[in-house]
Amino acid sequence: MKDAQHTPTARMAELISLASVRECLKKAVFSKPDDAAVQRTVITLRRIGGRIMAQAESLLCDNKAIHENVEVTDVARLTALTASYGQINLITTVGSCELRRSKSGNHTLLGGENLFRAMQTEDAPSAPVSDNNRQKQYILGGSEPFLRLLGVSDENGRVYDKKQSKFRQINRFLEMIRDCLSHLPSEGRLRICDLCCGKSYLSFAAYHYFANVLRREVSMTGVDLKPDVIGYCNSVAKKLHFDGLEFLCGDISKYQAEGPVHLVISLHACDTATDLVLAKAVDWRAEVILSTPCCHHELNHTLNCQALGFIAEHSMLRQKLCDAATDALRLKLLESQGYSVSALELIDPEETPKNIMLRALRMPNFDPASPSAARLREEYAEARRFLLGL
C-alpha cells in the first residue's frame, strides 16, 4: 500500500479491505451519497458460510434497506463504492480515519496513514464478527424503519430491552407467515386484512415482509374500533411510504373487503371478536388465516357440562378448560368449513399466556357436500352440545 500510487478514494478502499482482512473493522459509515435515492451505507463484518465478508447495508430514502456482501479482498468493488460518497468514516479497534470530498470534488484522507500503521501491529485486537445465523433465525434485524417508528428499536437499530419480547413475537409471527407462503398466490397482488389490528405491529411487519423483503405487490387493510389508534397507524404508514397499507376505523362485522382476500391475520382480538374474525375470513374464503385469541369469557359463562364438573368447580381450572375448549371448537369449525388446522405456540408462554396461534389453510379440493364434510360438521355440533348441555 504505497500512497504515491493511489488516490485518497482508492486508499480508503484499501484501508477498509485491510481492516476487514485483519478482522479489526468495527464499521465504515458512508454518508453524503451521490445517489439521491440513498440515505447512507454502513459496512460491517459478517461470517457467512464460514467466510468473513464485508456486508454493505444501504438505507434508501423510501425507508427500504438493501444488502450487498463484498469479498474482503475485493478492493475494486470497495473503491467503486467509496467513490460515490462525499464522506466516509472508517472505525476500527485500533483507531479511525475519515475521507472527505470538497465542493470542488477533491478528496482528503485524514488519519489514513496512522491507521494503516496501527493495523500492522501484531496485537491489533479483533472486532466482534456477527454470524449470519442470526439472519437465519430472525427475519427482522431490528434496524427496520417501521420498528424504530413503533418504538421497538432505537435509531441505531438496537431493540429496547423492554421490547425484546415484542421483537421476538413479531419475528415468530413472520416465520409463521413464511411457512404458509406455498398456500398463497405466487404472483400478482396479495390482499391482506388485519382485523382488530390495534397498534398494528403485525400489520407493519407483514406489509414490510411481503413488500420489502419478498418484493410483492401488496394491498393491506387494518381495521379497528379505536379512532386514535387508526389515526396513529395511518400517520406511521405515511411516514414509511407504505402506500399499499391503510387503516380503517370501524366494526369488523360490518367491514366488507374489496376483491378476494388471501391472508387474514389477527392478534389478540378479545373474546368473541376472534370468532367474528374467523367468520369473516371463512366468508372471504381466505387461503390462510392466522389468529391469536385473547380472553375467552363466553364459554366460561355458558359452560354446562356435568361430566366436566370436577374441573369446572375450580375457577382457575375452569378458565383454563374454557380457553382450550374454545380454541378447539374454533379449529373444529374451521375444519368443517374446508380448512386444514393447527394450534401453534406463538411465543414462550413465560412471556405471555396468550401465546396460541390458530392456523387455518384452505383446502382447494374440499367438497362441502361430501360425507367427510358432513361428519366434521356433526363433530363440531356434538362438541358444542357436550360443553353447553344442549
N, C-alpha and C positions, 0 to 999 in steps of 0.2 A: 504494500500500500504506500505508494510514493505520491504525495500530493502534487508534485510538479506535473504529473501526468493525468491528473484528474480535476474535473470541475468540482465546485463545492457540492453540487447536487449528487454527482456520482460518488463523491467522498462520503456523504451522508448515507447513501445506499450501502456502501461497503461497511460502514460502521454498524448499521443495522444488521447486516449479514454476519459480521464478526460477533456481535453481541448475541445473536441467535445461535451461532455455532458454539460459542463458549457457554451458552445457556445462562448468561447473566442479564438478559434482556427482561426488564420489568414491563415496559410498554413504550411504543413510539406513537405519538399523537400527531396526526396530520390535520392541520386546520387551514383556513382561507383557501378553499379549493377553487380551481379554475372552472369546474363543472358546477353550474348554478343549481343543479338538482341534488347536490351532495352537501351535507352539513359538515361532516368530519369523518375521518377514518382512524381507527386505532388498531395497531398491530400488537399482538401478544403471542406467546409461545403456547403451542398445543401439541400433545402427544397423540398422534393419530396412527393406528395400526402399528404401534411400537416405534414410530419415527417422530422426531421433533420437526414441527412445521411452524412457519410464521403465518398466523391467521390474521387476515385483514378484515375487520368488520367496519363496513361503511354505513353510516346512518344517513338516509335520504331525507329530503325536505318534506316528503309526504308521510314521514314517520315510519317508513319501511326500512328494514335492515338487510343488507346482503353480505355474504361472506365469501372470501377467497383464501384458499390455502396455498401458500407460496413456499417452495423449497428454500431452505435457509441459505443455500449457496447460489441461488438464482439472483445474482446481482443485477443482471439486465432488467429483470421484471421489477425489482425494487427501485432501480434507477428511474424507470418509466413512471412508476407510481410517485416517486419523490418529486419528479419534475412538474407534476400537475397540482402542487400545493404551494401556497405562499409562505407557510410556516410549518416547521416540523420540530418537535421536541422529543429527543431520544433520552430515555431514563433507564439506567442500568443499576446493578448492585454496587458498582464502583464509581458512579458519577453520572453526569448528564452533559448533553450538548444541544445546541439549537441552530437550526438553519432558517435564515430569514431572506425574503425576497423584497427588494425595494420597489418603489413605484415605477422606477425606470427599468425594472426587470433584472437587476443584478442580484446575485445570491451572495450571502455572507454566512460562513460557518463559524460559530462561536463555541470554543471549548472542544473542538473535534480532536485535535492532536493530544491534548491532555487526557481525554477519554480513551483514545487509542492506546496510549502508553499504559494507562491504568488497567486496560483489559488484557495486556500482555503478561501481567504478573501471574505467577504460579498459583497464588492463593486467592484469586478472584472468586468471591462467593457466588454460588449458583442461585438463580431466582426460581421460585416455585413454578413448575410447568403443569398447567391444567390438563387433566386427562379427558379426552373426548368421550370417555364412558359416561360422563355427566350429560353430554348431549344425547346419548342413547337412553338414559334414564328419564330425562326431563325434556319435554318438547319445548318448554319455555326456559329461558336462562335467567330472567329477572330484569334484563335491560330493555325489554319491550316497552315502547312508549305508553301503551294503554295501562300497563302495570304501574307506571310512575304516576299517571294522572288519577288512577283509582286509589293511590296511597298504599300500594303493596310494596313498592321499592322506591329507593331514593334516586336522585338524579344521576348517580354513578352506577345504577343497576343493582345495588345491594338490597336484598329483600329485608325489610324491617323485621326485627326479632318477633314482634307481636303478630306479624303477618305470615310467619313461616308455615303455619297450619293451613291458612287460606291458599298460599302459594302451592303447597303440596296437593291440596284439594283440586285446584284449577288444573294442575298438570295431570293428575289422575283422571279427571274428567275428560281431558283431551285424549289421553291414552284410550279411554273407552270409546270415544268417537273414532279414533284411528282403527280400533278393532272392528268397527262397523262399516268401514269405507266400502267394502265389497258389496254391501247391500244398498248403497246409494248410487244414483246415476253417475257414470264415469265421465260424462260430457254434458255440456250445456249449463244453464243457470241452476244453481241449487236454491231451493226455497226452504228457509228455516224459520221456525217460530219458537220463541222462549215465552212460555205462558206463566204468569205470576213471577215476572222476571226480577222484581226487587231492585237492588242496586246494580244488578246485571253483570257481575264478574264473569259469569259463564257466557253471556251474550257477547261481550267483547272478546273473550278468549276464543270462542267458537268462530266468530267472524274473522279474527286475526288468523286463526289456523287455516281456515279454508281460503281466505282471500290473499293473505300474505305469504303463508308457508306453502300451501298447495297450489296457489295461483289460480283459484277457481273463481268464476263469476258467481256472486252471492247476493241474494235478496233476503234480508233477515228482519224480522219484526219482533220486538219485545213488548209485552202487554202487561200492565199492572194498574191497580186502582189508585195509587198514590200520585197525585199530580206533581208534587215537589220532586219526587224521585224520578219521574218520567222527564221532567224539565232538565234535571241534572244530567241524566243519561244522554239526552239529545245534545246537550251542550258539549259533553265529552266526545261523543261521536263526531260532532262537527269539528272540534279541535284536532281530532285524529285523522280527519278526511276519510272516515269510514262511510263513503257515500251510499253504500248498499245496506246500511244499518239504520233502522228507525225505531222509535219507541212511541207507543200509543197509550193514552190513559183511558181505561175503560174496564168493564166487566168481561172476563174471558168467555163467559157463557154466551155473550152477545156478539163476540168478535167473529167476523167472517173473513177468512183469508182469501186472497185472490189467487186463482190458479191452483195447481197441485202443490201440496206441501210434502217435502221429502223427509224432513227431520223435525221432530218436536222434542224440546228439552224443557225441563222444569226442575228447579232446585228449591226444596223445602216449601212447596205450596201447602198451606195449612189445612189440615183435616180433610174435609170433603172437597176442597179446591183441587186436590190431586185427582179425585175422581172426575171432576169437570175437565181437567187437562187431558186425562186418558180418553174420555169420551170424545173430546174434540179431535184428538189425534186419530182415533179409530174412524170417526166420521170422515175425516180427510183422507183416510187410507194411507197415512204416512208410512214410508218404508221402515223408518227407525224411530223408536220412542225411548227416551232416556229420562227417567223421572225419579227424583229422590224425595220421598214423602217427608212431612214434618210431623206434627202431632196427630194422634189417632184417637179422637174423642168419641166419634159416632158409635162405633161398636161397643165401646165401654159403657155407653148409656143404654144400649139396646140389647146387650148380650143376655140371653135367656136359655142357658143350656145346663140342664140338671147334671148331665154326665161330666161336665167340667166344673161343677160347683166346688170341688175340693181345691181347685186353683183359684176360682173367681172370688172365694170368700176372703182372700188376702189381697188387699188393694194394690200393692206393688206388683204382685204376680199377675193380678187381673189385667193391669195395664200392659205388662209385657206380653201376655197372652193375646190381648186385643191388637197390639202392634203387629205381632207376627201373623195373626189370623187375617187382619185387614189386608195386609200386603199379599198374603197368599190368595185371598179371594180376588184381589185385583189381577193378579197374574193368571188365575184360572179364567177369569172373564176375558182377558186379552187373548188367552189361548183359544177360547171358544169363538173368538172373532177372527181367527186366522193368523195368529202371531206365534212365533217361537219365543219363549220367555225364559228369563233368568233373574234371580235375585243376587246381586253382586255387592261386595264391600267397596264403598267409595273411598274411604279413608280409615285410618286406625280408629277403632272405637274409643280409645283413650282420649282422642282429640275431640270427638263429638259422638254422642249416641245416635244422632240422625245420620247414619252412615250407610244405609241400604239403598242401592241403586236398582230400580226396576228397569230392566231392559227388555224391549219387545221388538222383534224383527219380523216384518210381514212376510208370510209365505206366499209366493206368487201363484202357486197352483192350488191354493186352498179352495175347496168346494163347500160352501155353507150348507148345501143340501145333502151332503154325504152323511152316511151313518156315523162316521167318526166325529164329524162336527156336531151332530145331534147328541152324541154321547158326552162330548165336552160340555155342552150347554146344560145337560142334565146333571153332570158332576158339580157344576157351579151352583145350580139351583138346590141340589141336595145339601151342599156345604152351607149355604145360607139358611136353609130350613133347620139344619142341625144347630147352628150358632144362635139363631133368633127364636128357636122354639116354635116355628111355624108348622 
